[in-house]
Amino acid sequence: MSIDIPSAEEFANLTKHRNVASVSIYVSAAANGDGGAVVHDTEAVRLALRSATSEALRELAQIDVPKSDRDAIAAHVHTLESDRDFWASQARTVAVFVSPEGLSAFRLMNHLANLTAVGDRFDVGPLVRSASFRHTGYVLALTVGDVRLLYLDAQANRREVALSTLPDDAADVLGRDVNGGRADRHKADGTLGPKVELRRYCSIVQDAVRHEIGDDTSPLVLAAGPDLASAYRAINTSDNLVEEGIEANPASLSLADLEKRGREVLDRRYAAKLAEWCETFGNRQPQQRASANLEAVAQAASAGQVESLLFDIDTNDEGVIDEFGEIFNVPEPGPTTYRLVDEIAARVLRTGGRVVAVRRADLPEDSPVAATFRATINA
């Protein structure tokens, strides 16, 4: 599975785009109804993309978008359909953003609902919500010669990630020969030799893990015996390695056990970080450096003053926000309206702020948003 993690610059470019013929398409690869499992027949996904594109082109014709612009959109999508590299691996959702000027496409790990939207901007809301919902992570189970990497998604699914660049003889750097070489690669870790050799082995593993994870900043939980855990943490260069690990020999744990213990660690980490953020929010609120007022947050986001934003992942109220952050509610959604919290999140991302999607119960007040500011905001 090849997963595309949109960079901050890509998010910014998508949210800044303006064209009356902007088309956003989310195609689920779980159309067979198996609960979000990956579909290996990508032809069905391409057919769904083709159908969604036809629907969007009909909508564009109804609002008098020139035929030349519609033809350009069709050509961009056709080029994507013909891109063998893009379709060579599977994803749970494919997100496509296309206008007469060009096309951007992403293969996503999370299962998102099918959506076709036409408007004066791209509907990046589902993409922002998917990328900023933090209930995901990895578990790295490490023993001598036996390495397993699990991805835990937000829908309570797990997937074992193949470490394609990990050499079969990676454990040979330890210079150990037990049982005549018959069981070396599956022996549980005990006294494992000099620290320098352990660290060399862990460096090889870390390189293989980073190759698969890429730019994904989801937290990584380490499951290893004391010696290997110490060695891996000593050579670690990634910020996403969680301080708390699984203190058990992973050779004795099934994949289900690793998932259960890994999620428990991730839940504790999430709760601690959320509590820390809420404490900061509470301390800054009297100083007018934090607010849960929707209008105040929209104004601060428009002025580039939001440092970090938490927003309710399930809120769908639509409207319009002008360049100064004033909110205009509408009786019903239309081509020029959008989900308000998504637009606020987009403005925060464009100005270098941090965005986290949460459940409503995790927010500090009864509001769909809460934000800390870079400076005092008089709203």
C-alpha positions as CSV (number, residue, x, y, z in Angstrom):
1,M,0.0,0.0,0.0
2,S,1.5,3.4,-1.0
3,I,0.1,6.2,1.0
4,D,0.4,9.9,0.2
5,I,0.8,12.3,3.1
6,P,0.0,15.8,1.9
7,S,2.7,18.3,3.0
8,A,1.9,21.6,4.6
9,E,2.7,23.3,1.3
10,E,0.4,21.0,-0.6
11,F,-2.4,21.7,1.9
12,A,-1.8,25.4,1.5
13,N,-1.9,25.3,-2.3
14,L,-5.1,23.3,-2.3
15,T,-6.8,25.7,0.2
16,K,-5.7,28.8,-1.7
17,H,-6.9,27.6,-5.1
18,R,-9.9,29.5,-6.5
19,N,-11.7,28.7,-9.7
20,V,-15.4,28.4,-10.4
21,A,-14.7,25.0,-12.0
22,S,-13.1,23.3,-9.0
23,V,-13.9,19.7,-8.6
24,S,-13.2,17.5,-5.5
25,I,-13.7,13.8,-5.7
26,Y,-13.3,11.2,-2.9
27,V,-13.6,7.6,-4.0
28,S,-13.7,4.9,-1.4
29,A,-11.9,1.7,-2.2
30,A,-14.2,-0.2,0.1
31,A,-17.2,-0.3,-2.2
32,N,-17.5,-4.0,-1.7
33,G,-18.7,-3.3,1.9
34,D,-16.1,-5.3,3.7
35,G,-15.6,-2.7,6.4
36,G,-12.8,-0.7,4.8
37,A,-10.4,-3.5,3.7
38,V,-8.2,-2.7,0.8
39,V,-9.5,-3.7,-2.6
40,H,-6.9,-5.2,-4.9
41,D,-9.0,-4.6,-8.0
42,T,-8.3,-1.0,-8.7
43,E,-10.4,-1.1,-11.9
44,A,-13.6,-0.7,-9.8
45,V,-12.1,2.5,-8.2
46,R,-11.2,3.9,-11.6
47,L,-14.7,3.3,-12.8
48,A,-16.1,5.1,-9.8
49,L,-13.7,8.0,-10.4
50,R,-14.9,8.1,-14.1
51,S,-18.5,8.1,-13.0
52,A,-17.9,10.9,-10.4
53,T,-16.1,12.9,-13.0
54,S,-19.0,12.6,-15.5
55,E,-21.4,13.8,-12.7
56,A,-19.1,16.8,-12.0
57,L,-18.9,17.7,-15.7
58,R,-22.7,17.7,-15.9
59,E,-22.9,20.1,-12.9
60,L,-20.3,22.4,-14.5
61,A,-22.3,22.5,-17.7
62,Q,-25.4,23.5,-15.8
63,I,-23.6,26.5,-14.4
64,D,-22.3,27.5,-17.9
65,V,-18.6,26.6,-17.4
66,P,-17.0,26.8,-20.9
67,K,-16.6,23.6,-22.8
68,S,-12.9,24.1,-23.1
69,D,-12.6,24.1,-19.3
70,R,-14.7,21.0,-19.0
71,D,-12.6,19.3,-21.6
72,A,-9.4,20.2,-19.8
73,I,-10.8,18.7,-16.6
74,A,-11.7,15.5,-18.4
75,A,-8.2,15.3,-19.9
76,H,-6.6,15.7,-16.5
77,V,-8.6,12.9,-15.0
78,H,-8.0,10.7,-18.0
79,T,-4.2,11.2,-17.5
80,L,-4.6,10.1,-13.9
81,E,-6.6,7.0,-15.0
82,S,-3.7,6.0,-17.3
83,D,-1.0,6.5,-14.6
84,R,0.1,2.9,-13.9
85,D,2.4,4.0,-11.1
86,F,-0.4,5.7,-9.2
87,W,-2.7,2.6,-9.5
88,A,0.0,0.1,-8.9
89,S,-0.8,-0.1,-5.2
90,Q,-4.0,0.1,-3.1
91,A,-5.5,2.6,-0.7
92,R,-8.7,2.9,1.2
93,T,-9.7,6.2,-0.4
94,V,-8.5,8.1,-3.4
95,A,-8.9,11.9,-3.2
96,V,-8.7,13.9,-6.5
97,F,-8.7,17.7,-6.8
98,V,-9.0,18.9,-10.4
99,S,-9.7,22.2,-12.3
100,P,-8.8,23.4,-15.8
101,E,-5.3,24.4,-14.5
102,G,-4.3,20.9,-13.3
103,L,-4.9,17.9,-10.9
104,S,-3.7,16.7,-7.6
105,A,-4.4,13.2,-6.3
106,F,-3.7,11.4,-3.0
107,R,-4.0,7.8,-1.9
108,L,-5.2,7.8,1.7
109,M,-5.0,5.2,4.4
110,N,-8.3,6.1,6.0
111,H,-11.7,5.1,4.7
112,L,-13.7,8.2,3.7
113,A,-17.2,8.4,2.3
114,N,-17.7,8.9,-1.4
115,L,-18.0,12.6,-2.3
116,T,-18.2,14.7,-5.5
117,A,-18.2,18.4,-5.0
118,V,-18.2,21.3,-7.4
119,G,-17.6,24.9,-6.3
120,D,-15.3,27.8,-6.5
121,R,-12.7,26.0,-4.3
122,F,-11.6,22.5,-3.5
123,D,-13.4,20.7,-0.7
124,V,-10.3,19.7,1.4
125,G,-12.4,19.2,4.5
126,P,-12.4,15.4,4.5
127,L,-8.7,15.4,3.7
128,V,-7.9,17.8,6.5
129,R,-10.0,15.8,9.0
130,S,-8.4,12.5,7.9
131,A,-4.9,13.9,8.2
132,S,-5.4,15.7,11.5
133,F,-7.3,13.1,13.4
134,R,-4.7,11.7,15.7
135,H,-6.1,8.3,16.6
136,T,-3.6,6.5,14.4
137,G,-0.1,5.1,15.0
138,Y,2.4,2.3,14.5
139,V,3.8,-0.5,16.7
140,L,7.3,-1.8,16.0
141,A,7.9,-5.3,17.5
142,L,11.6,-5.8,17.6
143,T,13.6,-9.0,18.4
144,V,16.8,-10.4,16.9
145,G,16.1,-11.1,13.3
146,D,12.3,-10.9,13.6
147,V,10.8,-7.4,13.0
148,R,7.1,-6.6,12.7
149,L,5.6,-3.2,12.0
150,L,1.8,-2.7,12.5
151,Y,-0.2,0.3,11.4
152,L,-3.3,1.0,13.6
153,D,-5.9,3.2,12.0
154,A,-8.6,5.4,13.4
155,Q,-11.3,2.8,12.5
156,A,-9.9,0.2,14.9
157,N,-8.2,-1.7,12.0
158,R,-4.7,-3.0,12.0
159,R,-2.4,-3.7,9.0
160,E,1.0,-5.4,9.1
161,V,3.5,-3.3,7.0
162,A,6.1,-5.2,5.1
163,L,9.6,-3.9,5.6
164,S,10.7,-4.2,2.0
165,T,14.2,-2.9,2.5
166,L,15.1,-4.9,5.6
167,P,17.8,-7.3,4.7
168,D,17.2,-11.0,5.4
169,D,20.5,-11.2,7.1
170,A,20.2,-8.0,9.1
171,A,20.8,-9.8,12.4
172,D,24.2,-11.0,11.2
173,V,25.7,-7.7,12.3
174,L,25.4,-9.1,15.8
175,G,28.0,-11.7,15.0
176,R,26.1,-14.4,16.9
177,D,25.6,-18.1,16.0
178,V,23.2,-20.0,18.1
179,N,21.8,-23.5,17.5
180,G,24.1,-24.0,14.6
181,G,22.4,-21.2,12.8
182,R,19.0,-23.0,12.6
183,A,17.0,-20.6,14.8
184,D,19.0,-17.4,15.0
185,R,16.5,-15.2,13.3
186,H,13.6,-16.1,15.7
187,K,15.4,-16.3,19.0
188,A,14.0,-13.9,21.7
189,D,16.4,-11.3,22.9
190,G,18.4,-11.9,26.0
191,T,22.0,-11.0,26.5
192,L,22.7,-9.8,23.0
193,G,26.3,-8.8,22.8
194,P,28.2,-5.5,22.6
195,K,26.1,-2.3,22.5
196,V,27.7,-1.2,19.3
197,E,26.4,-4.3,17.5
198,L,23.0,-3.9,18.9
199,R,22.9,-0.3,17.8
200,R,24.1,-1.2,14.3
201,Y,21.3,-3.7,14.1
202,C,18.7,-1.2,15.3
203,S,20.0,1.4,12.8
204,I,19.3,-1.1,10.0
205,V,15.8,-1.7,11.3
206,Q,15.2,2.1,11.7
207,D,16.2,2.7,8.1
208,A,13.8,0.1,6.9
209,V,10.9,1.5,9.1
210,R,11.6,5.1,7.9
211,H,11.5,3.8,4.3
212,E,8.0,2.5,4.8
213,I,6.6,5.3,6.9
214,G,8.1,8.2,4.9
215,D,6.8,11.6,6.1
216,D,4.1,10.1,8.2
217,T,4.3,11.7,11.7
218,S,2.0,9.2,13.4
219,P,3.4,8.1,16.7
220,L,5.5,4.9,16.8
221,V,5.3,2.6,19.9
222,L,8.3,0.3,20.4
223,A,7.8,-3.3,21.7
224,A,11.2,-4.8,22.6
225,G,13.2,-6.4,25.4
226,P,15.3,-4.1,27.6
227,D,18.5,-4.4,25.7
228,L,17.0,-3.9,22.2
229,A,14.7,-1.1,23.5
230,S,17.6,0.7,25.0
231,A,19.7,0.3,21.8
232,Y,16.9,1.4,19.5
233,R,16.1,4.5,21.6
234,A,19.8,5.4,21.6
235,I,20.0,5.5,17.8
236,N,16.5,6.9,17.1
237,T,16.4,10.1,15.1
238,S,12.6,10.4,14.7
239,D,10.4,12.7,16.8
240,N,7.4,10.3,16.5
241,L,8.9,7.5,18.8
242,V,6.7,7.4,21.9
243,E,8.4,7.6,25.2
244,E,6.3,4.8,26.7
245,G,6.9,1.4,25.1
246,I,5.5,-2.1,25.4
247,E,7.6,-3.8,28.1
248,A,7.3,-7.4,27.0
249,N,9.1,-9.7,24.7
250,P,7.2,-9.3,21.4
251,A,8.0,-12.8,20.4
252,S,5.5,-13.9,23.0
253,L,2.7,-11.6,21.8
254,S,0.3,-12.2,18.9
255,L,-0.6,-9.4,16.5
256,A,-3.9,-8.9,18.4
257,D,-1.9,-8.5,21.7
258,L,0.5,-6.0,20.1
259,E,-2.5,-4.0,18.7
260,K,-4.3,-4.0,22.1
261,R,-1.2,-2.9,24.0
262,G,-0.2,-0.5,21.4
263,R,-3.6,1.2,21.4
264,E,-3.5,1.5,25.2
265,V,-0.2,3.3,24.9
266,L,-1.5,5.6,22.2
267,D,-4.6,6.3,24.2
268,R,-2.6,7.3,27.2
269,R,-0.3,9.5,25.1
270,Y,-3.3,11.1,23.4
271,A,-5.1,11.8,26.7
272,A,-1.9,13.3,28.2
273,K,-1.3,15.6,25.3
274,L,-4.9,16.7,25.2
275,A,-4.9,17.5,28.9
276,E,-1.7,19.5,28.5
277,W,-3.2,21.5,25.6
278,C,-6.4,22.2,27.5
279,E,-4.4,23.4,30.5
280,T,-2.5,25.8,28.2
281,F,-5.8,26.9,26.7
282,G,-7.2,27.6,30.2
283,N,-4.1,29.5,31.2
284,R,-4.1,31.7,28.1
285,Q,-7.9,32.4,28.0
286,P,-7.8,35.2,30.6
287,Q,-5.0,36.8,28.7
288,Q,-7.1,36.8,25.5
289,R,-4.6,34.4,23.9
290,A,-7.1,31.6,23.5
291,S,-10.8,31.3,22.7
292,A,-13.6,28.8,22.0
293,N,-15.8,31.5,20.3
294,L,-16.3,30.5,16.7
295,E,-16.3,34.1,15.4
296,A,-13.2,35.1,17.4
297,V,-11.3,32.0,16.2
298,A,-12.4,32.7,12.5
299,Q,-11.0,36.2,12.8
300,A,-7.8,35.1,14.4
301,A,-7.3,32.4,11.7
302,S,-7.9,34.9,9.0
303,A,-5.3,37.2,10.5
304,G,-2.8,34.4,10.7
305,Q,-2.8,34.5,14.5
306,V,-3.8,31.0,15.4
307,E,-1.0,28.9,16.9
308,S,-3.0,25.7,17.3
309,L,-6.6,24.7,16.6
310,L,-8.8,21.9,17.9
311,F,-12.0,21.3,16.0
312,D,-15.0,18.9,16.2
313,I,-14.5,16.3,13.5
314,D,-18.3,15.7,13.2
315,T,-19.4,19.4,12.8
316,N,-20.8,20.1,9.3
317,D,-22.4,23.6,9.6
318,E,-21.9,25.5,6.3
319,G,-21.7,29.1,5.5
320,V,-19.2,31.8,4.2
321,I,-16.3,33.5,6.0
322,D,-15.0,36.7,4.5
323,E,-11.3,37.7,4.3
324,F,-11.5,39.3,7.7
325,G,-13.1,36.3,9.4
326,E,-16.7,37.5,9.6
327,I,-19.1,34.5,9.4
328,F,-22.2,34.6,7.3
329,N,-24.7,31.8,7.9
330,V,-26.8,30.5,5.0
331,P,-30.2,28.8,4.9
332,E,-28.8,25.9,2.8
333,P,-25.5,24.7,1.3
334,G,-24.5,25.7,-2.2
335,P,-21.6,25.9,-4.7
336,T,-20.1,28.9,-2.9
337,T,-20.6,27.7,0.7
338,Y,-18.4,25.4,2.7
339,R,-18.1,23.8,6.2
340,L,-17.1,26.6,8.5
341,V,-14.7,24.6,10.7
342,D,-13.0,23.2,7.6
343,E,-12.4,26.7,6.2
344,I,-11.1,27.9,9.6
345,A,-8.7,24.9,9.7
346,A,-7.6,25.6,6.2
347,R,-6.7,29.2,7.1
348,V,-4.8,28.0,10.1
349,L,-2.8,25.5,8.0
350,R,-2.0,28.2,5.4
351,T,-0.5,30.4,8.0
352,G,1.7,27.7,9.6
353,G,-0.6,26.8,12.5
354,R,-1.2,23.3,13.9
355,V,-4.6,21.6,13.4
356,V,-6.1,18.7,15.3
357,A,-9.5,17.1,14.7
358,V,-11.1,15.7,17.9
359,R,-14.4,14.4,19.2
360,R,-16.7,17.1,20.6
361,A,-16.3,15.7,24.1
362,D,-12.6,16.4,24.0
363,L,-13.0,20.1,23.4
364,P,-12.6,22.3,26.5
365,E,-15.9,24.1,26.0
366,D,-19.3,23.5,24.2
367,S,-18.1,24.9,20.9
368,P,-17.0,23.2,17.7
369,V,-13.6,25.0,17.9
370,A,-10.9,26.0,20.4
371,A,-7.7,27.8,19.6
372,T,-4.6,29.2,21.1
373,F,-3.2,32.5,19.6
374,R,0.2,33.8,18.8
375,A,-0.6,37.1,20.4
376,T,-3.4,38.8,22.3
377,I,-6.6,39.0,20.3
378,N,-9.2,41.6,21.1
379,A,-12.4,40.2,19.6
